[in-house]
Amino acid sequence: MLSRARPHRASLRGVVYAWLLGAALLGVLTLGGMVRQRNLAFKASNERLARDRLESMVGPVRESIMQGQQGQAAASASTGSVRGATPRLRELLRAEVARRDVSQAVLLRSDAVGSSLPFLRDVRVVASGDSSLPPGPIRGKGRAASLSPARAKELYDWSGRVMELRSRTDLRWIARPGAPERIEVGRRISLSRGEFILGLRLLPVARPVAVPVWLLLLLLLGGLALPLGSRLVTGAWRWLASAAGMALMAGACGVLLAGYGSWAARAPATTGALGLLSAGLRAGVPSGGLGYLWALCSLVALAIPLLGWRGTGHRAARGLVEHRVAAAYVLPAGLGMLVLVLVPFVVGIGLGFFNHCEGHFEYVGLANFTDILSGGGTSISDPLNFWFTLGVTLLWTSLNVLLHLSIGLALALLLKDPLLRGKGVYRVLLILPWAVPNYITALMWKGMFHQQFGAVNQLLGLLGMEKVSWFSHFWTSFTANVVTNTWLGFPFMMVVTLGALQSIPKDLYEAAEVDGASRWYQLTRITLPLLKPALLPAVILGSIWTFNMFNVIYLVSSGEPAGSTDILITEAYRWAFIRHERYGLAAAYATLIFLILLGYSLLTNRVAKGAEETFK
């Protein structure tokens, strides 16, 4: 049984429950943060060792190549042959492979096939630490039998990637199923008589540093020290002491996170618990995104005793006990909503406050939002300007919804006409555009708007009109998008209107006919007012769908010309995946889209409620 204590008084069970919730929240965060810091330190130290190992070989390999070229200058002045240096190079690479952590070492030569096509290159093996890989070309008839096509393609693609990097060292991690993780590192060596590529494949040498789980558990248990001490001194459990213990526990976890991060970066230097905590005190609070997450979790943990003091936790626990069967049924759906909706939503909003560059995130505050709302230094007529794109989006949404509603209403009224025969056939044919997946329909219409082979221009030619380059000008490209989306959207409004028409009593029309009312009078005074409660939610839903209609814009016009027909959702996509992976700016765009649609929904819901009350 749960304690029947008054809300402002604490009990042993309430204090323990509050501590368990706070310890679980802070413990998971701290443990996950330390594991992340360990993995980053492990990766950085191994990459540093791999680069140092490669750089230590560059000098001897370069010297051997130059000596071999000079020794055979008379015989190979035109080709820059390194045959004289091959034995020494082979010995250097074999000595490197003899190390326990190096599995492969290879020296390649890359030559352009022709001056007109510099990206087409002939790649040859100069020397290798593996005796099964002899010198020679890696493609064509001269390829060694021991060099499999898959390995030859891998070497060719890797050499091209290193050549594109110019002066930088190429490094990547390789993890194949059933095989240990390895590091592949390559370096370009440019000489007057050729371009050479030195590459190594190594096993990670540096080991991950330990995670002090026992110290974390001790710090979490320290959160019970203050409420327990208060109980021994005053003879009662107090929420204030519980909140102080929670604050102590949150601060200790922050110190541990900061200390472990600074220690893991310089491992394998050994340290103890006191060393970790002292390093954390010197470093201060955790930095970066982890620090903000720790601050948020600390505030949530401190709110738990406050809720207990107000009695909210007691009432929630009692409600869970009383409705435990219903809670058990709702729990799977709640977890799904938490993982699939709430967590991505919160992460997306938080990402808008960071800037992404080459895999690293940097906190920039409101800079992304101010950059978007200020136009980023572009004029309002520039397609990259937020306000220009917002204007296009609003025009796109309003025009499409107007066409969907008018066409859907007109077709529904025609299908409701009692004199019309074959209604079932017409309904099936008119619903087909809605049944076909919208990306397939978008691709079909894109083909029909093709300037040379499209059906639309063929039809214009039959009518004696010139062919139109639909995606070369804003209004023609925008028209193509609107026509495609109108074809996709009117069946939905037609079906909603047909369903609403069925609910209108026939007695109203009979009474109107007896009174001599015309068809137009019946439409404006009976049909449309009674359709309003059903059509308003459909218009709201259709507006939100159209506002975020990514497929039509991206697949039909692709934003042409020059991105002028992009809407906000496609603009966010381009910032995230096309324009240098600016995920923070794309997340800020998504947040602004959410706020715009939230405001629109709140406003239109008030209008819809007013219409429902009028109908009642």
N, C-alpha and C positions, 0 to 999 in steps of 0.2 A: 504494500500500500504506500502511496505517496504521502509525504508529510502534509498535514493540514495547517502548517505555519502561516502566519499572516504575511502578506507580500513583502513588507519592509523588514522582516526578520529572516535571518539566514538559518539554515539547518545543515547538518553534516552532509546529508545527501545532496542538497542543493549546491554546497560549496564543492563537493567532489565532482558532481556533474559539470559544473562550470569549469573546473580545472581540467577535466578530461576533454571537454570541447576545445578549450584554449590550447592545451598541450598537443592535441591532435593537429590543430590548424598550424601552430608554430613549428611543431616537430616535422610535419611533412614538408613545410616550406624550407626549413633549415637543412634537413637531410637532402632534399632535392637540390637546393642551392649548392651544397658542398659537393655533391656528386657531379653537378655541372661544372663547378670550378675545377674539380679534379680532372675531369675529361678534357677541359680546355687546356689545363697545364700540361697534361700528358701529351696532347696533340702538339702544342707549341714547342715543347722540349724536344720531341722526336723530329719535328720539322727542322728545328734549328740544327740538330745534330746531322741530319741528312744533308742540309745545305753546306754545313762546314765540311763534311766528308767529301762532297762533290767539289767544292772550291779548292780543297787541298790537292785534288788530282788535276785540276785544270792546268796549272803551271807545268808539271812534268809532261803531260800529254801534249800541250802546245809546243814545248821545247822539242819533244821527240818528232812531232810532225814537221817542224821547221828544219830540223837536222836531216830528216829523210828527204825532204824536198831539195835542200841545198846539195846533198850528196848525189842526187840523180838529176841535177839541173840540166845537164847536157842531153840526157835521154828523155826527160819528161818536162821540158820547159813549157810545153803547150798544155799539158794535162795536169801538172801539179801532182804527179804521182807520189805516193807515200810508201811504196813497196819497200824501200830501204829501211823505213822506220817501223814496219809491221811487226817484226819480232820483238822489238823493245816495247811497242804498244801492247802486244799480246801479253808480255810478261807483266807489265804494269796492271793490266786488267785482271789477269789470273791471280796476282798477288792480292788484289782487292777482293776478288771472289773468295779467296782463301779465308777471309774473315768470317766469323760466325754469323754476323748480322747481314752480310751482303749475299744475295742470291744470284744476281745478274749484273754484269757490267759490259757495256757495248759502246763502240765508237762508230758513228755513221757519218757518211758524207752525202750532202744534199746539193745537187746541181740543177739549175733551171734547164728545162728541155729546150727552150728557145726564148729569145728576147721579147717576142710578141706575146707569149703566154708565160709570164714569170711564175704564175701559181702552179703550173704543171712542173713537177720536179722528179728527177731521177735519184733515188736513194740507194746507197750501197753500204754494205757492211765493210768497214776498214779493218777492225779488229774486235775480238770478243773474248771475254774471260771464260766462255763456254767452248770447249773443244769441239762440240757438235755443231757449232755455228761458224762455218768457214767464211773468209772474206768473199765478197761478190755481191751482185745485185739482189735485192729482196723481191723483185717482181720480174715477170717474164720467163723466158726459157733458161736464163742463166741462174735462176734461183736454186739454191741448194735443196737437195731432197729432204734434208733434216729440218728445213724451215717450213712449217706448215702454212697453208694459205691464211689461216686465222692469225697466226703469229706475225706473218709478213704484213698483213693489213694493219695489225696493231702497231707495228714498228713504223709503218708509213704514216699513219694518222698521228702518232705521237711526235714524229719528226716534224710534220707540218705544224703542229701546235707549238712546238719549241721555236720554230723559225718565225712564227707570227709574233712571238713575245719579244723578239729582238734582244734587248739587253737584260731582261729579267729571267730568273730561274723558274722553270716550270716544275710544279710539284703537285702531286695528287695522291690520294689514298686509294688503294685497290683492295676490295674485299670480295672474294668469290665464295660461293657455297662450299663448305667443307674445307676451306683453306684459311690459314691465318692471314690477318690483315698485314698489308705491306705498303711501303712508301715508294713511289716512283718519282725520281727527280732527274731533270735534264738541263743541260747548259749548252748554249750555242757558243762555238769558238770560230770567230771570223778571221780568216787569213787572206792574204793577197791572192792566193791561188785556189781558194775554195772555202766552202762553208762546211764546218764539221759540228757534230752533235755528240756530246758525251752524256751518257745516261747510266744511272744506277737504279737497282731495285733492292730495297733494304727491308729488313724486319725491324719493327719498333724496338729500340734498345732501352729507353727510359721506361720504367715501370710506373703505373699509377700510384700516387701517394695514398696512404691510408685515410679513411674517413673515421673520425673519433666518435663512433656511435655511443660508446659508454659515457663520454663527457657530455654529449647532448642529453642523454637520459638523466644524468645527475643535475644538469641545469634545469630540465623540465620539472624534476622533483622539487627543486628549490622553490617553485611556485606555490607549493603547499606549506612552506615553512612559515610565512607570515600569517595566514589564517589559523594555522595550528598554534603558533605562538600567541596569537590574540585569544584563542580559546583557553589556553592554559592560564593566561594572565587575568582575563576578565570573566571567564566562565561561560562565555557565549560565543557562538559563531557570528561573524560580522562580514557584511558584504564589502565594507570599506577595506578590511584587511585582505579579502579575496581579490579585490581590484588591485591593491598594492602588490600582492604576490603575482598577479597576472602581468603587471607592469615590469616587475623584476624579471620574470621569465622572458618577456618579449625583449627587454634590454640585453639579457644574457645571450639570447639567440642571435641578436644583431651583432654583438661583440664576437661571438664565435664565428659567424659568417664572415665578418671583416677580417678576423685574424687568420682563418683558414685560407681565405683568398690570397692574402699576402704571403702566407707560408707556402702554399701550393705552387706559387709562381717561381719560388727559388729552391724547391725541393731538388735533390734528395737531402738537403740539410735537415737534420733531425731536431725535433723539439718536443716538449711535453705539454701537459695541460696548461701549466702556468705560462709557458712560452706562447701558446696559442692565444690565451686570454689577454696577455700583455700586448701582443702584436695587434689584437683587435682594438684594445683601448687606444693604442697609438694611431691606428688607421681611422678610428671613428666609426660612423655608421656605414653599412654596405653602400657601395656606389652603383650607379647605372640603374638599369631596369630592375635588377634584383633588389636594390635598396628601396625603390618605390613599392615593389611588391611586399617587402618586409614591413614597410610603414603601414600599408593598407591592412595587412594581416594583423599587425599589432593593434590598430584601431578597432578591428572587428573583435579581437580577443578582449580588449578592454571594455567593449560594449556588452559582453556576456554578463559580467557581474552587475552592470547597470540594469540590464533587463531582469536579472534576478531580484535586485532591490525593488524594482517597480512591480514585481509579481508576474511579469510577462512569461518568464521561463516556467514558473510554476503552473500557470494556466495552460501553456502549450504542452507541458508534460502530461498534465491531467487529461487534456483533450486527446493526446495520442493514445493514452491508456484506454480511455473510454471508446475511442473509434479506431482501435488498433486493426480491426479487420479491414475497414475501408482504407486505412493508411497503407496496409500491406498491398491492396489492389492498386492503389495510386502510385506506390513507390517506383515500379519499373518505368512508368510513363514520366514520372518526375525526374528520375535519373537520366532518361533519354533526353528530355528537354534541357536538363542542366548541361549535359555533355555536348549535345548537338546544336543547341540554340544559345543558351545563356553564356557559356564559356567562350565560344567564338565571337559572340556579340561584344562581350567585355574586352576580349583581346583585340578585336578590330578597332574599338574606340580608343583603347590605350595605344595602339600602334600609330594612331594619327599624331601622337605627340613625339614621335621618334623619326629620325632620318636614317635611311639604309644606304650603306656604301660598301660594296665588295664584301658582303656577308656580315658586316658589323652594323649595329644599331647605336645611334647616338641621340640622347634626349635633347630635343630642341624646343620643348614647350609648345606655345601656340604659333610657332613660326610657320608651320605648314598651313594653318587656317588663315593667317594673315596674308601669306603669299597667294593663296587661292582667292580670297575675297578682294585683295587689292589688284588682282589681275596679273600679278607677276611681272609688272613693268610693261605689259603689252596694252595696246589700245583696245577699246571696247569692240571694235570691228574685227579684231584678230580672233581666229578660231580657237587659239590657245587661251583666250580670256574666259574666265569663269562666267561672267555675266553674259557674254555672247552665247556660250553653250547653254546657259540657263534659259535664255530667251528662245533658242532653238528648241529646247526640251519642252518648254511651256507651249509653244506654237504646235509642236508635234503632238503633244498630249491632247490639247483642247480640240484641234482639228480632227484627230482620229476618233476621239470619243463622240464628237458631234456627228461624224459620218456613221459610226457604229450605231448610235442611238437612232438616227433618222432612218437609215436603211433597214435596221432591224425592226423598228416600229412599223414602217410601211409594209414590209413583207409579212409581218405577223398579222396586220389588219387584213391584208389580201388573203392569207391562208385561213383567216377566220370567216371569210365571206361564205355564206351557205350556198351560194350559186356556183362556187368554184368546184370543179370535179378533179379527181386525181390528187387530192391533197397529200396523201401519203407519199406519193412519188416525189412531189415537189419538196416536201419536208426532208426527205432523205437526201435529195440532191443539194439542197441549201445548207444542210448540216455537214456535208462532206468537207468543205474547207476547214471547218473546226476540227474534224476527226483526223485529218492528216497532220503529222508533226510539223510544227511551225518552221523548223530549220529546213525541212525538205521543201516546203512551200516557198520559203525565202530563196533557196537556190534555184527553184523552177522559175520564179519571177525574175531573178537576176539574169537567167539565160534569155528570158523573153524580152528583156530590155537591152540586150546586146545590140550594139550599133550596127553591125554588119549582118549577123545571122538571126537576130531576135525576131520573134513573132510580131511584136508591137510595131517595129519599123517596117516589117514586111507588109503589115496591114496599112500603115501610112503610105507606103509606096503604091499599093493598089488604089488608094484614094487620090493619088496624084500629088502627094505631099513629100517633102524632102525628109530623109532619114535624120533622126535626132541623136546626137551624142549625149545620152541621158546622164552620164556621170561626169561630164565636163563642166557643168554649171550648177550653181547652188539650187535654183528653183526646180530644174528638171530632175536633179538627183533627189531632192526632197520629195518631189511629186512621186517618183518611183517608189520611195520608201512608204509614203502614205497610201498609195494604191495597194501595195503588198499587204500592209497591215490592216487596211480596210477589208480586204478579201479574207483575212484571217479572223477579224474581230466581229463582223456583223452577225454571224450565226449565234454567238453567245447572247447578244441583245435580243435577237429574234426568239430564241428559246425562252428567255426570261419573260418577254412580253406575252408570248403564247400562253405560258403558265398563268400569268396574272390575268389575262383576258378570260380564262376559264372560271376564275373566281368571281367575276362580276355577274350579279343576278340578271337574268333575262327580263325579269319583271320591270326593271328600270327602263329598258329600251321599249318594252311594250307600252308602258305608261307614257313615255315621251312621244311615241308614234300616235297614241290616242289624242294627245294634246296638240298634235300637228307639228312637232319639232322636226327640223330638217336633219340630214345626216351630219352636216357640219356642226350643228348645235349639239347633237348627241356626242360627237367626238370631243368637242371642247368642254362640255359641261358634265359629261358622265364618264366617258372612257379615260381621258387623260387625267382628271383628278383622282380617279380610283386606281389608275396605274402608278401614280406617283410614289406611294409607299413601297412598291416592289421595285420600281426602276431606280430610285435613289441609291439603295445599296449596290445595285448592279453598276451604276455609273461610278460610284466610289471605287469599287473593286476594279472596274475596267480602267479607270484613270491610273490607279497604282500599277496595274500590269503594263499599261502603255508607257508610263513614265520610266519604267525599267525594262522596256522591250529591247534587250540586247541583241537577240538573234537577227532581227530584221535589219537593224542599222549595220551591224557588223558584216552580215552575209550579203546584203543587197548592194548598198553603196560603199561599204567599208569606210565611211566618213568622207568620201570624195565629194567635191574637190578640196584637197588640202585640209581635210579634217573639218570642213565647215558644216557638214551634216551630222557630225557626232553629237550625241546627247550625253548627259552627265555620266551615265553608267559605262558607256563605251570609252569616255574620256578617262575615267578611273582605271579601266582595264589597260589602256595604253600607258598610263603612268606606271602601272605595276609591272607589266610584262614586256613592254616594247621600249619605253623611254628610260633605259638605264636602271630598271628595277627599283623605282622610287616608291617602295611599299608604303612608307609613311604618308606621302602625299596622296596616294591612292586611298589609303584608309581615311584620311581627312575628307576626301571627296565622298566616300561612302557615308561618313558621319553626317556630312551636310545633306546628302540625299535623304538619310533617315529623318533628320530634323524637319526638312521640307515636307516630306510625306506625313510625318507625325502631326505637324500643324494643319495640313490639309485634311487629315482624317478627323481631327478634333473639331474642326470647323464644320465639315460636312455632316458629321454625326449629330451635331446640334440641329442642323437643318432637317436631317432625317427624322429625329425625334419629334420635332415640331410637326412634320408631315403626318407622322403616326398618330399624334394626339388629335390633329384635325380630322383624320379619318375616323378615329373612334367617336 
